[in-house]
Amino acid sequence: MTALFTRIKTFYTANLLRGRLLLGITILLSLFLLLRVLLTPVISYTATSWLKKQNIEATIESIEISFFNGTVSLHNAVGKKDDKPLFNIGLIDIHWLWTPLSEKTIEVTEVDVDGFQADIQKYTDRIIISGVTIPLAKNEVAAEAIAEEIEEQEPWAAAIGEVNFNDLNICYSQHNASFEQASDDNVFVDYCLSLEQMAWGGSISYGTDKEIVKTDPIPVASSGDFSLSGLTLTDNKLDKTFLSSGDNEIDNLTVKGLNDIHIDKIAMQELSALQRDDADHKDAVRFSSFIIDDIDFKNLNTLSIQSINMEQPGLYIVKQSDKNWEYEQWLPATKTTEDADKKAVKKKAEIKKDEKSSAFSVAINNITIDASDFCYLEAESNLYYCFTLDKFDWQGAINYSTAHPELKGLIKGGELNLTAALIRNDNINKDLLKFDNLKLTEIDIKSDSDIAFNKLTVKELSALQRGEKDNTVTFDQLTVDDLKYDKKSLAIDTVALSGLTNKVSKNKDGSWEHDKWLPKQKGADKEQTKSDKSAAKKTNNDNLIVSLNKLTINSDGGIGFTDNSTSPALEVGLQSLKLEAAKLDASKPDSDSPIKLYAKTIRHSTIDVKGTARPFANKISFKFDGDLKGFDLRAASPAAKKAIGHIIKSGQLDAKLDLKAVEGELDSNVALSLYKFNIKPMSNADAKKLDKEFGMPLNQTLVLLRDKDGSIHLDIPITGDLENPNFNPMDAIIKATSKAATVTLITFYTPYGLIYAGGSVLLDLSTALNFDPINFDPGSANLLDNNKEQLDNLAKLMTEKPQIHLTLCGVTNQSDTLALYPDTKKDKETGSIKLSAEQSAALAQLARDRQDTTKNYLIEEGKITHDRLIVCEPEHSTDEDAIAGVEINI
């Protein structure tokens, strides 16, 4: 060392100027080396001493600084307070460049943070970051003044390169109170964030690109890739996960000012949000994958996206009451003041004004969504539906713009495919709606009042599930061709429905089975809904002009109705159906639309109707002719049993249909033909009740109306106003039957005492089926000449009506007693004649002889078979109006 100083001294003496310069450099280097050696422990000591003043016990393993290389590293910094961890820093490594500082640019080339843990608490008067207290400005004026002072300073530029965060854990809580007044009741938010890894590879700069500075108020530029994985955000107030996510990437984020942003791809994996206490629905929002390709954002108002692909999205929405939703538990309860409310109103007004002055447009080309699962639950009602869809596939362009109010959106030539859709009511564990595929082609939408598409196809649809493999409605395929809609009209070229099946039923209590699908409503709500529907119907009828060029409906699977309120259950329906209609046009209400209907019932009867109708006229008109053939009336027996207390033992129905209405007035006729029609009362009380309602003894009337072949033919007129039809099927049948019975009685029974004059009939049908009796001379059983004429006419009637069976009841009266026993006398008190046993037997035999004489005459002379003539137990009557002869009735 002595030799070194000697040499320096000699050199300095010989070269004084050069020596001084060398000495200065040596001193500076020595000072720099000393500073470099002392800086790390000084910084470490200063930091730990300052933290200690904050009552924080801190240790720092090491701090490394390289001024030449522009790096600083901090390793393993730990802070505690009262043995409670406050922060932990495994590594902070920062690299920067010195040169750009000369141009007022801060450029950081790399930032690495590993194992970072910190707690942040915010109050109205301070922020505490990992135990370090930072006072806040006492009022907004002071904060605004600081902000203005910063803005007035000459701006600096900044740039950052690679950024890597690993094992990041930060907890943040905020109170709507000062530090002294803080409590659990005024916690605004309380979240903890954990992050496994976040990386940015590329560059981000502010103000470094002079061209962008000239054109953009916020001169931001970037180019690079971003990734994030293992993100979890927990709400400590609820002790639930607010958000968790797996791997996420942004590829080639290119920013050239806020007016020019491009991203090659955004890919997010395994997102779950709003944790729930439900094993089946553990979160309210989720997806397994969400990818957006080729994103361009121009001028802050034009967004275009090439494609969106989402896999296994899920949404679970719960309405807990009329005013409360489940998701609201995640919203912080803010404490607003009057001034804050005024500012909010002012802010909304500014936003609204800005929306009017600017425009925003978005364009999306293709959207694919796989395995969707969306649920909606109203906790206070029976409304709980889940919607699942295997695939949503949109191919085409969707454009939206706020620039033109009349053009809210635009779709041109797009195609939509939905595969395996299912809407299920989880309250009753049945499917509301299900279909295999829905396809829309060449969709053109200019606005919500200007819609068109080339074809809609729905395949294999079922709705309102009943049993394990049974549905209320199903069909194989629905096709709608060439639809155009605007505010005033809906025009469709063709609608074709094939493979239709329909099963409707009533429960044992008389309610409809499908009522279970209706949501529970309060009385006022029902009336409001009814009023709304009426108003909507009126509005649609007044404003919308509907036209359909052709409609076809084919059913081979059956259309059935089951009424379980009857015993046994009533089952009726169609085995097949074919309906055709054409030229349905509300713009031409007075033009005829041809309609044809052919159907076959489940019991092999057929319905064939064709004609024309004017369904859109102010007063509807139609004219249809057709036939109903071979309808088995036994199918209606359960309904007849329930309605009138009778069962239908046998019967087949044919009907000739002449259905006509002229300007809303019905003028139709149904000609019924019944074959082998027989009914039987369930009890005598049921029979008497129906006879009373019918106005006549029904079974006897039916016998009266039968032709030789046992058939019954009735014409039933149907008249009235279509808006309020004066038509009741039972009333019409009663009137038609009464009329037919009256005509028959007039035709055949006038000789027997019916009063008929000038077309007026004074007739009581309840008694008219009892014939005039066959009167005999007192004490005699021999027929008189007028008796024979009367019986000849009766035989003729029975020949015309082969189904008629007559009962012959022999009767004796007091005149017979006096004729046989002239010495008998009447009792003074009762006025009757007291008969001996021998006398009673003789009178009974006389009555029996009279009915036998009558029956024998009808058999021998009238050629009536004996089985159609039924004799009664003989009767002796003491009534003053009692006959001496034979009573005849059906």
Helices and strands as residue ranges (DSSP letters): H 2-14, H 16-53, E 57-66, E 71-81, E 84-97, G 99-103, E 105-122, E 126-129, E 132-135, H 140-152, E 157-175, G 184-186, E 187-206, H 210-215, E 220-235, E 240-245, E 248-256, E 260-275, E 283-298, E 302-311, E 314-319, G 326-330, H 338-357, E 361-378, E 384-401, E 409-425, E 430-447, E 450-467, E 470-486, E 489-498, E 501-506, G 513-517, H 523-543, E 545-555, E 559-563, E 570-585, E 593-601, E 606-614, E 621-632, G 633-636, H 637-644, E 646-662, E 665-681, H 684-694, H 698-705, E 712-721, H 729-749, G 750-752, E 755-757, E 760-762, E 770-775, H 785-800, E 806-812, H 814-820, H 837-860, G 866-868, E 869-871, E 875-876, E 885-889
